[in-house]
């Protein structure tokens, strides 16, 4: 099986978010009632439900201005699961510009004044090129040019804004924490650009986390799994419940063929709303941080700690001068709650903390030497500054190591250098460098930050990089 992490037809181009202060606050409708059957009223059709939901689902088109006579090569099919739109052959003669379609995805209107949520991968390109235009087509056939408010790769959520003269039909949001396995759901979007399509299924599972296999390393996965058919072009579309309320944003499938086999994933709407609100208000997604390295409990570990179950997150290491250290957390503690949220695993701990604003005081319930205790901890911030080298290390995104970065990339103390946050598939170093690898030295010179690395590289000669990866150190050699 392979994970299809990009279901839009094509999304090759990077779009720079606009500053959030140019936009009005988000005003979304939320219905917190769980689905309940009404006695004596069996459902024989969901047409009325879909009539309520489908006007809020839109098609998202991206395009770029290209010069005729310069044929664009498509990148490899492997990294992003995408299907190219037909392209015209270049013509001979005087060069001229034209608008060329890049791809098609879906989106959902979440406020009457024109905020739309979609997937990050629908609007984010693979090769760092910017799309010149995003257009949104509503169900009634009207079209608008949309601005990109913000985009978050770690949750695969993006927010668009259109400026309609009148109110547009906004979907009602459900409380995705209340959905249950077996609830009927509908996936609505524009698969393969055939037009607005609805497919039916059930909630197959909740809380699905593939540990970065779908969204990539460092991401936050907490998917709703459904057997409702999701196909290319459904990305960013709606997953709605039997009352027509939005419960998730369709994002990915597991498939050996590229088509739907009944294993689809949607981002829960509670996570979507949290990310969207932050992008609108501040242009970024602030994330809380404890400053520790957690691990899952095995059965043997649980026995050794005298526990009856493997639920909870075992603290392997606490970073010095971190929020956890200042709050009194120690290695060997087992965190079982953050405020009132039960913690079943290390992954869940990371997910829960990331959705709490930095500076918030949380109550950590933990087990220490068989005793239950509660510690107040004020969260730090996980957000760090990325630095991309577009010169000697083209297509490689680097980040200096601090406490936040160590937690994010699971890098232990004692390892000093620059961490590789991303290596694009079109990078000339894709076969040499990997994400989460730490560059310790370049040509025998220690690397403390990105500037050190860049100044130590020698053009047109062989360069020796001493690196750390997954607990092992070694040399990598390449010529610039």
C-alpha positions as CSV (number, residue, x, y, z in Angstrom):
1,X,0.0,0.0,0.0
2,X,1.1,3.6,-0.5
3,X,-0.2,6.7,1.1
4,X,-1.7,9.2,-1.2
5,X,-1.1,12.4,0.7
6,X,-2.2,14.8,-2.1
7,X,-5.6,14.3,-3.7
8,X,-5.8,17.4,-5.7
9,X,-5.3,17.0,-9.4
10,X,-2.1,19.1,-9.4
11,X,-0.7,21.5,-6.8
12,X,2.8,22.3,-7.7
13,X,3.2,26.0,-6.7
14,X,4.0,27.8,-3.5
15,X,1.8,30.6,-2.4
16,X,2.9,33.3,0.1
17,X,0.3,33.9,2.8
18,X,-1.1,37.5,3.1
19,X,-0.8,39.3,6.3
20,X,-3.7,38.5,8.6
21,X,-4.5,42.1,9.5
22,X,-6.1,42.6,6.1
23,X,-8.9,40.2,6.9
24,X,-12.0,40.3,9.2
25,X,-12.4,37.8,12.1
26,X,-13.8,34.4,11.4
27,X,-17.5,34.0,12.2
28,X,-18.4,30.3,11.8
29,X,-21.6,28.5,12.8
30,X,-21.1,25.6,15.2
31,X,-23.7,23.0,16.2
32,X,-22.5,21.0,19.2
33,X,-25.3,18.5,19.3
34,X,-24.5,14.8,18.7
35,X,-26.4,12.9,16.0
36,X,-29.6,11.4,17.5
37,X,-32.2,9.3,15.8
38,X,-35.8,10.4,16.1
39,X,-38.4,7.7,16.9
40,X,-40.9,7.0,14.1
41,X,-38.9,8.9,11.5
42,X,-36.8,6.5,9.5
43,X,-34.5,8.1,6.9
44,X,-35.1,6.9,3.4
45,X,-33.2,9.7,1.6
46,X,-30.5,12.1,2.4
47,X,-31.3,14.5,-0.4
48,X,-32.5,17.2,1.9
49,X,-29.4,16.9,4.0
50,X,-27.1,17.2,0.9
51,X,-29.2,20.1,-0.3
52,X,-28.1,22.0,2.8
53,X,-24.4,21.0,2.6
54,X,-23.4,21.0,-1.0
55,X,-23.9,24.7,-1.7
56,X,-21.0,25.3,0.8
57,X,-18.6,23.0,-1.2
58,X,-16.5,24.8,-3.8
59,X,-14.0,23.9,-6.5
60,X,-10.5,25.4,-6.2
61,X,-8.5,26.1,-9.4
62,X,-4.9,27.3,-9.4
63,X,-3.1,28.8,-12.4
64,X,0.1,30.5,-13.5
65,X,1.1,32.9,-16.1
66,X,3.5,31.2,-18.5
67,X,5.4,32.3,-21.6
68,X,4.5,30.4,-24.7
69,X,7.7,28.9,-26.1
70,X,9.0,27.7,-22.7
71,X,7.4,24.3,-22.1
72,X,7.3,23.4,-18.4
73,X,8.5,20.1,-17.3
74,X,6.3,18.3,-14.7
75,X,8.0,17.0,-11.5
76,X,8.0,13.4,-10.6
77,X,4.7,11.8,-9.8
78,X,6.0,10.2,-6.6
79,X,6.1,12.8,-3.8
80,X,2.7,14.3,-4.3
81,X,-0.2,12.2,-5.4
82,X,-1.4,14.4,-8.3
83,X,-2.7,14.1,-11.8
84,X,-1.7,16.7,-14.4
85,X,-4.2,18.7,-16.4
86,X,-3.8,18.7,-20.2
87,X,-1.1,21.1,-21.4
88,X,-0.8,22.8,-24.8
89,X,2.4,22.3,-26.8
90,X,4.6,25.3,-27.1
91,X,4.2,27.1,-30.4
92,X,7.0,28.7,-32.5
93,X,7.3,32.3,-33.0
94,X,7.2,35.4,-30.8
95,X,6.9,34.6,-27.1
96,X,3.7,35.6,-25.4
97,X,2.1,35.1,-22.0
98,X,-0.9,33.0,-21.2
99,X,-2.7,31.7,-18.1
100,X,-2.1,28.0,-17.7
101,X,-4.2,25.8,-15.4
102,X,-2.2,24.0,-12.7
103,X,-4.6,21.9,-10.8
104,X,-8.0,21.4,-9.2
105,X,-9.0,20.7,-5.6
106,X,-12.0,21.3,-3.4
107,X,-12.8,23.6,-0.5
108,X,-15.6,24.4,2.0
109,X,-17.1,27.8,2.8
110,X,-17.1,28.2,6.6
111,X,-18.3,31.8,7.0
112,X,-20.9,33.8,5.1
113,X,-18.4,36.6,4.4
114,X,-16.2,34.3,2.3
115,X,-13.6,32.3,4.4
116,X,-12.9,29.0,2.8
117,X,-10.9,26.1,4.1
118,X,-9.0,23.6,1.9
119,X,-5.9,21.5,2.1
120,X,-2.4,23.0,2.3
121,X,-1.3,20.6,-0.5
122,X,-4.1,22.0,-2.8
123,X,-2.5,25.4,-2.8
124,X,1.2,24.6,-1.9
125,X,3.5,23.6,-4.8
126,X,6.2,21.1,-4.9
127,X,8.9,23.1,-6.6
128,X,8.7,26.5,-4.9
129,X,7.0,28.2,-7.8
130,X,4.1,30.6,-7.0
131,X,0.7,30.3,-8.6
132,X,-0.4,33.6,-10.0
133,X,-4.0,33.1,-9.3
134,X,-6.4,31.0,-7.2
135,X,-10.0,30.9,-8.4
136,X,-13.0,29.5,-6.6
137,X,-16.1,28.3,-8.3
138,X,-19.3,28.0,-6.2
139,X,-22.0,25.5,-6.6
140,X,-24.2,28.1,-8.3
141,X,-21.5,28.6,-11.0
142,X,-20.3,32.0,-9.8
143,X,-16.5,32.4,-9.7
144,X,-14.2,34.5,-7.5
145,X,-10.5,35.2,-7.3
146,X,-9.4,34.1,-3.9
147,X,-6.5,35.3,-1.7
148,X,-4.5,32.9,0.4
149,X,-4.8,33.9,4.1
150,X,-2.5,31.3,5.4
151,X,-1.4,27.7,5.1
152,X,-0.2,25.1,7.6
153,X,1.8,22.1,6.3
154,X,1.8,20.3,9.6
155,X,-1.9,19.8,9.6
156,X,-2.5,20.2,5.8
157,X,-5.0,23.1,6.4
158,X,-5.1,26.3,4.3
159,X,-7.5,29.2,4.4
160,X,-8.7,31.2,1.4
161,X,-10.8,34.4,1.3
162,X,-13.1,35.6,-1.4
163,X,-14.9,39.0,-1.4
164,X,-18.5,38.4,-2.4
165,X,-21.0,41.2,-2.7
166,X,-23.6,39.2,-0.8
167,X,-23.4,36.5,1.8
168,X,-22.3,33.1,0.5
169,X,-23.7,29.8,1.8
170,X,-21.6,28.7,4.8
171,X,-21.6,25.2,6.1
172,X,-22.6,24.4,9.8
173,X,-19.8,22.9,11.8
174,X,-20.3,20.0,14.1
175,X,-18.2,19.0,17.2
176,X,-15.9,16.4,15.7
177,X,-15.0,15.1,19.2
178,X,-18.6,13.7,19.4
179,X,-18.5,11.6,16.2
180,X,-18.6,7.8,16.7
181,X,-17.6,4.8,14.6
182,X,-20.7,3.9,12.6
183,X,-22.0,7.4,12.1
184,X,-23.1,7.9,8.5
185,X,-21.0,10.5,6.6
186,X,-20.8,11.9,3.1
187,X,-17.7,13.0,1.2
188,X,-18.5,16.0,-1.1
189,X,-16.0,17.4,-3.6
190,X,-15.0,17.6,-7.2
191,X,-13.2,14.3,-8.0
192,X,-11.3,14.4,-11.3
193,X,-13.0,17.7,-12.1
194,X,-16.2,15.9,-13.2
195,X,-18.3,18.2,-11.0
196,X,-19.7,18.3,-7.5
197,X,-20.1,14.7,-6.3
198,X,-21.3,13.2,-3.0
199,X,-20.4,9.7,-1.8
200,X,-21.7,7.9,1.3
201,X,-20.1,5.8,3.9
202,X,-19.6,5.6,7.7
203,X,-17.0,6.7,10.2
204,X,-14.7,3.7,10.1
205,X,-12.4,4.9,12.9
206,X,-11.3,8.1,14.8
207,X,-8.0,9.3,16.0
208,X,-6.0,7.7,13.2
209,X,-2.4,8.6,13.3
210,X,0.2,7.2,10.8
211,X,3.1,8.8,12.6
212,X,3.9,11.1,9.7
213,X,3.4,8.6,7.0
214,X,0.7,10.7,5.4
215,X,1.6,14.3,6.1
216,X,5.3,13.8,6.6
217,X,7.7,14.1,9.6
218,X,6.8,16.6,12.3
219,X,3.2,16.7,11.3
220,X,0.1,16.4,13.4
221,X,-2.2,13.5,12.3
222,X,-5.5,12.8,14.0
223,X,-7.6,11.7,11.2
224,X,-11.2,10.5,10.8
225,X,-11.2,7.4,8.7
226,X,-14.1,6.7,6.4
227,X,-15.1,4.3,3.7
228,X,-16.9,7.0,1.7
229,X,-15.2,7.2,-1.7
230,X,-12.5,9.9,-1.9
231,X,-10.6,10.3,-5.1
232,X,-8.3,12.8,-6.9
233,X,-9.7,16.3,-6.7
234,X,-11.6,15.6,-3.4
235,X,-8.8,17.2,-1.4
236,X,-10.1,20.0,0.7
237,X,-13.7,18.9,0.3
238,X,-16.3,18.3,2.9
239,X,-17.0,15.3,5.1
240,X,-20.4,15.9,6.5
241,X,-22.6,14.0,8.9
242,X,-26.2,12.8,8.5
243,X,-27.5,16.3,9.5
244,X,-25.4,18.0,6.9
245,X,-22.8,19.4,9.3
246,X,-19.1,19.6,8.6
247,X,-17.2,17.0,10.6
248,X,-13.9,17.0,8.6
249,X,-11.9,18.1,5.5
250,X,-11.1,15.2,3.2
251,X,-7.3,14.9,2.8
252,X,-5.8,11.5,1.9
253,X,-6.4,7.9,1.0
254,X,-4.5,4.6,1.4
255,X,-4.5,2.9,-2.0
256,X,-2.3,0.5,-4.0
257,X,-3.9,1.7,-7.3
258,X,-4.4,5.5,-6.9
259,X,-8.2,5.1,-6.7
260,X,-10.4,4.8,-3.6
261,X,-10.5,1.4,-2.0
262,X,-12.5,2.5,1.0
263,X,-9.7,3.8,3.3
264,X,-9.9,7.6,3.3
265,X,-8.8,10.2,5.9
266,X,-10.3,13.5,6.9
267,X,-9.0,16.2,9.2
268,X,-11.4,16.7,12.1
269,X,-13.2,20.0,11.9
270,X,-12.3,20.9,15.5
271,X,-8.6,20.9,14.4
272,X,-9.4,22.7,11.2
273,X,-11.3,25.4,13.0
274,X,-8.4,25.9,15.5
275,X,-5.8,26.2,12.7
276,X,-8.0,28.4,10.5
277,X,-8.8,30.8,13.4
278,X,-5.1,31.2,14.2
279,X,-4.1,31.7,10.5
280,X,-6.8,34.4,10.2
281,X,-5.9,36.2,13.4
282,X,-2.1,36.0,13.3
283,X,-1.0,34.4,10.0
284,X,0.6,31.5,11.8
285,X,-0.3,28.6,14.0
286,X,1.2,29.0,17.5
287,X,1.8,25.6,19.2
288,X,2.5,24.8,22.8
289,X,5.6,22.9,24.0
290,X,6.5,21.0,27.1
291,X,10.2,20.4,26.3
292,X,10.5,16.6,26.9
293,X,11.0,13.4,24.9
294,X,8.1,11.0,25.5
295,X,7.7,7.4,24.5
296,X,4.9,4.8,24.3
297,X,4.6,2.3,27.1
298,X,5.2,-1.3,26.1
299,X,3.7,-4.2,28.1
300,X,7.1,-4.9,29.6
301,X,7.6,-1.2,30.5
302,X,4.2,-1.1,32.2
303,X,5.0,-4.2,34.3
304,X,8.4,-2.7,35.3
305,X,6.7,0.5,36.4
306,X,4.0,-1.4,38.2
307,X,1.1,-0.3,35.9
308,X,-2.0,-2.2,34.9
309,X,-2.1,-0.8,31.4
310,X,0.1,0.7,28.7
311,X,-1.9,4.0,28.5
312,X,0.0,7.2,29.0
313,X,3.3,8.8,27.7
314,X,6.5,7.8,29.4
315,X,9.0,10.7,29.9
316,X,12.4,9.5,28.6
317,X,14.2,12.9,29.0
318,X,13.4,16.4,30.1
319,X,15.2,19.2,28.4
320,X,17.1,21.6,30.6
321,X,15.3,24.9,31.4
322,X,12.2,23.7,29.5
323,X,8.6,24.3,30.6
324,X,8.4,20.7,31.8
325,X,11.7,21.0,33.8
326,X,10.5,24.3,35.4
327,X,7.2,22.6,36.3
328,X,8.9,19.7,38.0
329,X,8.5,16.9,35.5
330,X,11.2,14.2,35.7
331,X,12.3,11.4,33.5
332,X,10.4,8.2,34.4
333,X,7.1,10.1,34.9
334,X,4.1,8.8,33.0
335,X,1.8,11.5,31.8
336,X,-1.8,10.3,31.7
337,X,-3.7,13.6,31.4
338,X,-3.3,17.1,30.1
339,X,-6.0,19.1,31.9
340,X,-9.1,16.9,31.4
341,X,-7.8,15.2,28.2
342,X,-6.8,11.6,28.6
343,X,-3.4,10.7,27.2
344,X,-3.0,7.2,25.7
345,X,0.3,7.6,23.9
346,X,3.3,9.8,23.2
347,X,1.8,10.8,19.9
348,X,-1.4,11.9,21.6
349,X,0.6,13.9,24.1
350,X,2.4,15.8,21.4
351,X,-0.9,16.4,19.5
352,X,-2.8,17.7,22.5
353,X,-0.1,20.0,23.7
354,X,0.4,21.4,20.2
355,X,-3.2,22.6,20.1
356,X,-2.8,24.7,23.2
357,X,-1.6,28.3,23.0
358,X,1.9,28.9,24.3
359,X,1.8,30.6,27.7
360,X,-1.2,28.6,28.8
361,X,-0.9,26.9,32.2
362,X,-2.0,23.3,32.0
363,X,-2.4,20.7,34.7
364,X,-0.4,17.5,34.0
365,X,-1.7,14.4,35.7
366,X,1.2,11.9,36.0
367,X,2.2,8.8,37.7
368,X,5.5,8.9,39.6
369,X,6.8,5.8,41.4
370,X,3.3,4.5,41.6
371,X,1.8,7.7,43.0
372,X,-0.7,9.9,41.1
373,X,0.1,13.6,41.2
374,X,-0.8,16.8,39.4
375,X,1.8,19.4,38.3
376,X,1.0,22.9,36.8
377,X,3.1,23.6,33.8
378,X,3.1,26.8,31.7
379,X,3.7,25.8,28.0
380,X,6.4,27.3,25.9
381,X,6.3,27.8,22.1
382,X,7.1,25.2,19.5
383,X,7.3,27.6,16.6
384,X,10.8,28.1,15.2
385,X,12.3,30.1,12.3
386,X,13.1,28.1,9.2
387,X,16.0,29.0,6.9
388,X,16.1,27.8,3.3
389,X,19.3,27.7,1.3
390,X,18.5,28.4,-2.3
391,X,22.2,28.6,-3.2
392,X,24.7,25.8,-2.6
393,X,22.0,23.5,-1.1
394,X,19.2,24.0,-3.4
395,X,15.9,22.6,-2.3
396,X,17.1,21.9,1.3
397,X,15.4,23.5,4.3
398,X,17.6,23.9,7.4
399,X,16.9,24.9,10.9
400,X,19.3,25.7,13.8
401,X,18.9,23.5,16.9
402,X,17.2,24.9,19.9
403,X,15.0,23.4,22.6
404,X,11.9,23.7,20.4
405,X,13.6,22.1,17.5
406,X,15.0,19.2,19.5
407,X,11.5,18.3,20.7
408,X,10.0,18.8,17.2
409,X,12.6,16.6,15.5
410,X,13.3,14.2,18.4
411,X,17.0,15.1,18.6
412,X,18.7,14.3,21.9
413,X,20.9,16.6,23.9
414,X,24.6,16.5,23.0
415,X,23.9,16.6,19.3
416,X,24.9,20.1,18.0
417,X,24.5,21.4,14.5
418,X,21.9,22.2,11.9
419,X,18.8,20.0,11.4
420,X,17.5,19.3,7.9
421,X,13.8,20.1,8.1
422,X,12.9,19.2,4.5
423,X,14.5,18.0,1.2
424,X,12.4,18.6,-1.8
425,X,12.1,15.8,-4.3
426,X,13.5,18.0,-7.1
427,X,16.6,18.9,-4.9
428,X,20.0,17.7,-6.4
429,X,20.7,16.5,-2.8
430,X,17.6,14.3,-2.5
431,X,19.7,11.1,-2.7
432,X,22.3,12.4,-0.2
433,X,20.4,14.2,2.6
434,X,17.3,13.2,4.6
435,X,14.9,15.0,6.8
436,X,15.7,15.0,10.5
437,X,19.4,14.5,9.7
438,X,21.7,16.8,11.7
439,X,24.8,18.3,10.0
440,X,27.5,18.4,12.7
441,X,30.6,19.4,10.6
442,X,31.3,20.7,7.1
443,X,34.9,20.1,5.9
444,X,36.1,19.5,9.5
445,X,34.5,22.8,10.7
446,X,31.8,22.5,13.4
447,X,28.4,23.8,12.3
448,X,26.5,25.9,14.9
449,X,24.0,27.5,12.6
450,X,22.9,27.9,9.0
451,X,25.4,30.7,8.4
452,X,28.3,28.4,9.5
453,X,27.2,25.7,7.1
454,X,26.9,28.0,4.2
455,X,30.3,29.6,4.8
456,X,32.0,26.2,5.2
457,X,30.8,24.8,1.8
458,X,33.3,25.0,-1.0
459,X,31.9,25.4,-4.6
460,X,33.2,23.2,-7.4
461,X,35.0,20.9,-4.9
462,X,34.2,17.8,-2.9
463,X,32.6,18.7,0.5
464,X,32.7,16.4,3.5
465,X,29.7,16.5,5.8
466,X,29.8,14.8,9.1
467,X,26.2,14.0,10.1
468,X,24.0,12.4,12.7
469,X,20.9,10.4,11.8
470,X,18.8,8.1,13.9
471,X,21.5,7.7,16.5
472,X,24.4,7.0,14.0
473,X,27.1,9.4,12.9
474,X,28.9,9.2,9.6
475,X,30.3,11.1,6.5
476,X,28.5,12.2,3.4
477,X,30.5,13.5,0.4
478,X,29.3,15.4,-2.6
479,X,30.6,18.0,-5.0
480,X,28.8,21.3,-5.5
